């Protein structure tokens, strides 16, 4: 089978990219041909053709570039044109979409479908139902689902895109445009949601089939076996909705070691202390060595999460996770069995809780974590489920 993986970034950027690369490798090992397509970038891990589109950097643009690219945000005609020769040459049986809105845009969907190619999409975030794709209102500093069942105009009213009226208007218009034309229902055959939480939200606006398949992770590289230090670990994006700043206060009060790995707008606000160590971004063996040796991974996210790769990765090393009792977290973590689902709002209570679990024997909990991982989150289990979806549509064409 030939599978074309489509994603805006073809380099290490976030959880969606990590998943796409792992999925592509696993499919190739299973004997399938895989090609990647997205934006051109010198950081791209794999480049086998000349059909990638120009890279759009929304963060570093002058006013003229912003005005020009505002139209591309909604409909990128270069994407539509560039994917055509790749479809003609590679002739994929399946096009598997990941994150493509705003840079690639859904402009490509009719070109794929007119060639009778099955379109499958893994939803890594809530883009289909939330213009800003984070289900978070930064003005209110709280979770938000206003656009899920209501009007996308809420995105403009709340200025969801960096408190910018212009950017929020463009984001809302993008959602209005493709939903009014019914693009997602007309062109996407099957959506894969890594969590029931997100599947339920998307079903408000998507009428075709949705399968729930959690993310997977498997690491076979070298890692340091033992780091002789007891610590908790936060790793991920350093932004307001992730709740990371509250951890620095909690661990300083608890006088217990916390290591913070990642990058983002709040990185400059994290001070190194005796108990808090801000390391910055790490990848591959450096990150997973730190992860494997942590007592707990802690994720205090204020916003909803889909199927957090941090939890899946931690579980693959037998490391339990502390997280809020909502969204994708509570689908993965069984409280007091494979981690702890807690309320992060009571800081004094949390300080006492951290002190209490710091000295606990975690051997039984770690065994339960690994048992859950091996039964639900391995590459073998995941690929079997993905291929069953691919084959369902491929066999129907014969």
C-alpha positions, 0 to 999 in steps of 0.5 A: 500500500502507498500512503502519503502523510501530510503535515505542515511541519516535516521536522521535530516540532511537537507531538503531531510531528513525533507521531507522524514520523513514528507512524511512517517508520512503523508503516515502512517496517510493515512493508508499505511505501510512505511519502511525506509532504508539507512545508519546505524547511532546512530542518526537514528530516526527510525530503524525497521530492520537490513538491513541498510548499514555501514555508510560512513563518507567521511569527517573524513577518513585516506588515506587508507579509502578514497581509499577503499571507492572511489570504494564504491562511484561509486558502493556499493555492500553492498547496493545491497546485503542488500536491497535484504532481505528487499525487500523479507520480506517487499515486497513493492509496491513502492520504493521511492528514495530520496538522495542515490548517493555516499553512497548507489549508484544506484547499488540497482536499478536492484535488485528492478526492477527485482522484478517488484517493481515500482521505484519513485524518488523525486529529491531534487537536480541536481545529475542526471545532475550535478556530484557535485549536486549543479549547482555551480562552486566554482572556479568561484564563480558562478552558473554553468550548464556545465554538464547538456547538456555537458560533465561530464568531466567539473567536473574534469576540474573545480575540483568541489568537494572541489577543489580536482582533485581526488574527482572530477574525482570520481564524474565525473566517477560516472555520466559517469558510470550510464548514459552510462549504462542508469540506470536512464532511464532503472530503474526509472519509475517516477521522482517527481521534486519539481520545474519546474526549476529542471524538465526542467534540468533533462529532458535533460537526463531523458526520462521517466515521470516527475511530478512537485510537490512542497514540503510541510510542516506542523508543529503541535508542540509547539512554542513560540507565541510572541518574542518581537523583530523585526528581519530578519532571515536567516537559512540554510547551512552556505556555500559560494553558500548560500551568507550568509556572504554578509548579515552580512555586509548589516545588520550592515550597515542598523543597523537592526537586523539579526538572523542567524541559521545554520551550515557549513564551513562559521560559523567560519567567522560570528561575533556577533555584535549589529545587527547580531546574529549568533545562530548556528543550531536549530531544531524543536520548537526552530527553528520554534518559531524563524521563526514564529516571524520573519518579513522576512526570507531572502535567498541570495543564489548565486546558483540555488535552487530547491524548498527551504524548507526554503520558504515552511516552512516560508510560512506555518507560514505566513512569507514572504521571500526575495530571488533572482529572479531565479530558484525555488525561483521565482516559489514560491514567487510572487514579492511584494505579498508574498515576494520580488525577488531582486538583491543581488549584489548591496549592497548599494541599498540593505541596503536602501531596507532593511531599507524601508521594515523594517517599512512597515505594513506586515499584507496584505502580510502575508495574501497573504502568508498564502493563497498561502500556503493553496492553494499549499503547505499543506500536504493534497494537497501534499499527494493526488498528491503523491498517485495519482502517486503511484496508477497509477503504482500500478493499472497498475499491477493488 
